[in-house]
């Protein structure tokens, strides 16, 4: 028998992170499950494993025979364990838009995923520096969100957190109260701005766009480009059920940094195009809603830093709290999409 080569473990900047990977019994059970599921599909693991350990996930690349590109095992913390069941459900509801898992164990928060092809990030890096490359993936992502509107209740039933517009003030209050990185002056400033938040939420709700799935971290490394003009979306560990337009926050920030703020109106309109026949809302209504929802998306980003494996080191917990606090501060300080119409000052 050939000698098994050791796993290659990448911990990034989180050397002190404590994850289930450090527990032999958990590691053996997880890998055995993945290998059984692969064997049931006629695949055999070959070669060393490449492991990526982060406070929010354990990701293991498994080389398989047959030159099929390999497979990926993913485990999430208890607060993000919904991701496995959600990935399986999305593969049934919007199969052309998502990476379809080979297997999921929803109870344990485990997923086994196929290779998804080229990352959109690699496509951007290899092509011309043109913001228009984002237009089609944003359009297809919006089409997926519209298709998921009837499933919003079922998505929540899978354990995906509630980020609906009318719940945001309460979520904001909880985040401010529990965050250990905020000092008293921060809390006073944020509390003083709460009426603005309530007003924005009311104005956004009045536009009448239904809740759907918000990825909450839709950057170019969370999108596959398996064929020209085709995109699939994955990695749902930060997701919420809430206003769909909040998903624009992360790609808008990325496009602004890479291409400049002048690229944003065109990308916003590409995203909004699939929503233009939804009811009797005008383009101005939709653009105003996009500006509001994009700003309010900072609350979802703040929430995501609470989904870490339990038992983290003090340094990791402090880093998560600091990132969450940063998102809360940016909620009132940052305008990502250009404002449209009413500036939204509270009465």
C-alpha positions in Angstrom: 0.0 0.0 0.0 1.3 3.4 -0.9 2.2 5.7 2.0 -0.5 8.3 2.6 0.9 11.7 2.3 0.1 14.2 5.1 -2.7 16.7 4.6 -1.8 20.2 3.5 -3.5 22.6 6.0 -4.0 26.3 5.2 -5.0 28.4 8.3 -4.5 31.8 6.7 -4.1 34.5 9.3 -6.1 32.5 11.9 -3.4 30.3 13.5 -5.2 30.3 16.8 -8.7 29.4 15.4 -10.2 26.3 17.1 -12.3 24.3 14.7 -13.7 20.7 14.6 -10.8 19.8 12.3 -8.5 19.6 15.4 -10.7 16.8 16.9 -9.6 13.4 15.6 -13.0 11.7 16.0 -14.8 14.5 14.1 -12.2 14.6 11.4 -12.4 10.8 10.9 -16.2 10.8 10.8 -16.3 13.8 8.3 -13.8 12.3 5.9 -15.4 8.8 6.1 -18.8 10.4 5.2 -17.3 12.2 2.3 -15.5 9.1 1.0 -18.7 7.0 1.3 -20.7 9.5 -0.6 -18.1 9.7 -3.3 -17.9 5.9 -3.5 -21.6 5.7 -4.0 -21.1 7.8 -7.1 -18.2 5.6 -8.4 -15.5 7.9 -7.3 -12.4 7.1 -5.2 -10.3 9.6 -3.3 -6.6 9.7 -4.4 -3.7 11.8 -3.3 -3.3 14.2 -0.3 -6.1 16.3 1.0 -5.9 20.1 0.9 -7.5 21.6 3.9 -8.6 25.3 4.4 -9.4 26.0 8.0 -11.1 29.3 8.9 -13.2 30.4 12.0 -16.3 30.2 9.8 -15.7 26.9 7.9 -13.6 23.8 7.3 -13.1 23.2 3.6 -11.3 20.0 2.3 -10.4 19.5 -1.3 -10.5 15.8 -2.2 -8.7 14.6 -5.3 -10.6 11.9 -7.1 -9.7 9.4 -9.8 -10.9 9.9 -13.3 -9.7 13.4 -13.8 -13.0 14.9 -12.7 -11.6 18.0 -11.0 -12.0 16.8 -7.5 -14.6 17.4 -4.9 -14.9 19.6 -1.8 -16.1 18.8 1.7 -17.4 21.7 3.7 -18.4 22.0 7.3 -19.9 25.1 8.9 -20.4 26.3 12.5 -23.8 25.6 14.2 -25.0 29.1 13.5 -24.4 28.5 9.8 -25.3 24.8 9.7 -28.4 25.8 7.6 -26.1 26.1 4.6 -26.0 22.4 3.8 -29.8 22.1 3.7 -30.1 25.4 1.8 -27.7 24.3 -0.9 -29.6 21.1 -1.4 -32.9 23.0 -1.6 -31.6 25.6 -4.0 -30.4 22.8 -6.3 -34.1 21.6 -6.5 -35.6 25.1 -6.8 -33.1 26.9 -9.1 -30.9 24.1 -10.4 -29.4 26.1 -13.3 -28.3 29.0 -11.0 -26.4 27.2 -8.2 -23.7 24.7 -7.6 -25.5 21.4 -7.0 -24.1 19.4 -4.1 -23.1 15.8 -4.5 -24.5 15.2 -1.0 -25.5 17.0 2.1 -26.0 16.1 5.7 -28.3 19.0 6.9 -28.2 17.9 10.5 -24.5 18.1 10.8 -24.0 21.0 8.4 -21.9 19.1 6.0 -21.8 19.4 2.2 -20.0 17.5 -0.5 -19.6 19.7 -3.6 -18.3 19.1 -7.1 -15.7 21.2 -8.8 -17.6 24.2 -10.2 -15.3 25.3 -13.0 -13.6 28.6 -13.4 -14.1 31.2 -10.7 -15.5 34.6 -11.9 -12.6 36.2 -10.1 -10.2 34.4 -12.4 -12.2 35.5 -15.4 -12.0 39.1 -14.3 -8.2 38.8 -13.7 -7.6 37.4 -17.1 -9.8 39.8 -19.1 -9.8 43.5 -19.8 -10.5 45.9 -16.8 -14.1 46.5 -17.7 -16.9 46.8 -15.1 -19.4 45.5 -17.7 -18.2 42.0 -16.9 -20.3 42.2 -13.8 -23.5 43.0 -15.6 -24.5 39.5 -16.7 -23.8 37.7 -13.4 -25.8 40.4 -11.5 -28.6 40.1 -13.9 -28.7 36.3 -13.6 -28.4 36.5 -9.8 -31.4 38.9 -9.7 -33.4 36.4 -11.9 -32.6 33.7 -9.4 -33.7 35.9 -6.5 -37.0 36.6 -8.2 -37.5 32.9 -8.8 -36.9 32.3 -5.1 -39.5 34.8 -3.8 -42.3 32.1 -3.5 -39.8 30.0 -1.4 -38.9 32.7 1.2 -40.9 31.0 3.9 -39.5 27.6 3.2 -36.0 29.1 3.2 -36.6 30.5 6.7 -37.9 27.1 7.8 -34.5 25.6 6.8 -32.9 27.8 9.5 -31.7 30.7 7.3 -31.7 33.8 9.6 -34.4 36.4 9.4 -33.2 39.7 7.9 -36.5 41.0 6.7 -36.8 44.8 6.4 -39.2 45.2 9.3 -37.0 43.1 11.6 -33.8 45.2 10.9 -34.2 47.7 13.7 -34.5 44.9 16.3 -31.6 43.1 14.8 -29.6 46.3 14.9 -30.4 46.8 18.6 -29.2 43.3 19.4 -26.0 43.7 17.5 -25.2 47.0 19.2 -26.0 45.7 22.7 -24.0 42.5 22.3 -20.9 43.7 20.4 -17.8 43.7 22.6 -15.8 46.0 20.3 -18.1 49.0 20.6 -17.3 51.5 23.4 -19.9 53.7 25.1 -19.4 56.5 22.7 -20.0 54.2 19.8 -23.2 52.9 21.3 -24.5 56.5 21.9 -23.7 57.5 18.3 -25.4 54.4 16.9 -28.4 54.7 19.2 -28.8 58.4 18.2 -28.9 57.3 14.5 -31.6 54.6 15.1 -34.5 56.9 14.0 -32.7 57.2 10.6 -32.6 53.4 10.3 -36.3 53.1 11.1 -37.2 55.7 8.5 -35.1 54.0 5.9 -36.7 50.6 6.6 -40.2 52.1 6.4 -39.4 53.8 3.1 -37.8 50.6 1.7 -40.8 48.5 2.7 -43.2 50.9 1.1 -41.7 50.1 -2.3 -43.2 46.7 -2.0 -40.4 44.4 -3.3 -40.9 40.9 -1.7 -38.4 39.2 0.5 -36.1 36.7 -1.0 -32.6 35.1 -0.4 -29.8 37.6 0.2 -26.4 36.0 -0.2 -24.8 38.8 1.9 -21.3 38.2 0.6 -21.6 38.1 -3.2 -18.0 38.8 -4.3 -16.2 37.5 -7.3 -14.9 34.4 -5.4 -18.5 33.2 -4.7 -19.4 32.9 -8.4 -18.4 30.3 -10.9 -18.3 31.0 -14.6 -18.4 27.4 -16.0 -19.2 28.5 -19.6 -19.3 31.8 -21.5 -22.3 33.8 -20.4 -23.3 31.3 -17.7 -22.8 31.9 -13.9 -23.6 29.8 -10.9 -23.6 31.0 -7.3 -22.4 29.2 -4.1 -21.3 29.6 -0.5 -24.4 30.5 1.4 -23.0 30.6 4.9 -23.7 34.4 5.4 -27.2 34.3 3.9 -30.3 35.9 5.2 -34.0 36.0 4.2 -34.5 39.7 3.5 -34.7 42.4 1.0 -33.1 41.0 -2.2 -31.5 44.3 -3.2 -29.2 44.2 -0.1 -27.1 41.7 -2.1 -25.8 44.6 -4.1 -23.7 45.9 -1.2 -20.7 43.6 -1.6 -20.4 43.6 -5.4 -20.9 47.4 -5.5 -18.1 47.9 -3.1 -15.9 45.6 -5.1 -16.7 47.4 -8.4 -16.2 50.8 -6.9 -12.8 49.8 -5.7 -11.7 48.2 -8.9 -13.4 50.3 -11.6 -14.4 53.6 -9.8 -17.8 54.9 -8.6 -18.8 55.9 -12.1 -19.3 52.1 -12.9 -22.0 51.7 -10.3 -25.2 53.2 -12.0 -24.8 50.8 -14.9 -24.2 47.8 -12.7 -27.2 48.7 -10.5 -29.5 49.0 -13.5 -28.3 45.6 -14.9 -29.2 44.0 -11.5 -32.6 45.8 -11.5 -33.5 44.9 -15.0 -35.2 41.6 -14.0 -37.3 43.4 -11.4 -38.7 46.1 -13.8 -41.9 44.2 -14.5 -42.6 43.5 -10.8 -45.8 45.3 -10.1 -46.2 49.0 -10.9 -43.0 50.3 -9.5 -41.1 52.9 -11.6 -37.4 52.7 -12.4 -36.9 55.5 -10.0 -38.7 53.5 -7.3 -36.4 50.6 -7.9 -33.3 52.7 -7.9 -34.2 54.4 -4.7 -35.0 50.9 -3.1 -31.6 49.7 -4.3 -29.8 52.6 -2.6 -31.6 52.0 0.6 -31.3 48.2 0.6 -27.6 48.4 -0.3 -27.0 50.7 2.7 -29.0 48.5 5.0 -27.1 45.4 3.8 -24.4 46.5 6.3 -26.6 44.9 9.0 -26.4 41.5 7.3 -22.6 41.9 7.1 -22.5 42.6 10.8 -24.6 39.5 11.5 -22.3 37.2 9.6 -19.4 37.7 12.0 -21.5 36.0 14.7 -21.4 32.7 12.8 -18.1 31.3 14.0 -17.2 28.0 15.5 -17.7 28.0 19.2 -14.6 28.0 21.5 -12.6 30.4 19.3 -9.5 32.0 20.8 -9.9 35.4 22.4 -8.0 37.0 19.4 -10.4 35.5 16.8 -13.5 36.5 18.8 -12.2 40.0 19.1 -11.4 40.2 15.4 -15.0 39.1 14.6 -16.5 41.6 17.0 -14.3 44.4 15.4 -15.5 43.5 11.9 -19.1 43.5 13.0 -18.6 46.9 14.7 -17.1 48.2 11.5 -20.1 47.2 9.5 -22.4 48.9 12.0 -20.5 52.1 11.8 -20.5 52.0 8.0 -24.3 51.7 8.0 -24.6 55.4 8.6 -21.3 56.7 7.3 -21.1 55.0 3.8 -23.2 55.6 0.7 -22.3 52.9 -1.8 -24.9 53.3 -4.6 -25.6 56.9 -5.7 -28.7 58.3 -3.9 -31.9 58.6 -5.8 -34.9 60.9 -5.0 -35.8 61.6 -1.4 -32.5 61.7 0.7 -34.4 59.8 3.4 -34.1 62.1 6.3 -36.4 61.1 9.2 -39.3 63.4 9.8 
